[in-house]
Amino acid sequence: MDADIAEYIKSVYNLMIGERTAEDIKINIGTVHPSCEEKKLSVMGRDLSSGLPRLLTVTSGEVREAIMNTVNKVVGAVRDTLENTPPELAADIVNRGIVLTGGGARICGMDLLIKEKTGIDTYVAENAEDCVAVGAGMALSVLAERNDGIHKMKHGLFGHK
């Protein structure tokens, strides 16, 4: 989404912004649903014609337009996943809802858009950004435990060789 924002500003305004600026735009005024409050943000970039710094004011609507292709891919992936989910698990998801995690979950209206497109209640996790890191850490911990067990088995520590 950050790359989408940077590319949009480059193509529409002939202004180059950095990755960090694009991320700031996404975090501060990014929206994916028309019901979100319209906001504006002034950002500094490099004018590609003159090579000089230039100030630009960007709106939430522009950000929504810039990131919509990527957002539609995310929504499509959610729908595809639901379609390929075993029926018992799908029933649990329908009953309990979808919980969004990661930084993208914090973009205004992401939960509303996914609910509209799937018909399933959708919520943003309380610490959405931290969930990804915590989950990755847990997964690595499990892999490390399994790998340690495999290592011990290979070296005969369980009576096998």
Secondary structure, DSSP 8 states (H G I E B T S, - for coil): -HHHHHHHHHHHH-EE--HHHHHHHHHHH-BSSTTS---EEEEEEEETTT-SEEEEEEEHHHHHHHHHHHHHHHHHHHHHHHHTS-HHHHHHHHHH-EEE-SGGGGSBTHHHHHHHHH-S-EEE-TTHHHHHHHHHHHHHHHHHHHHHHHHHHHTTTTS--
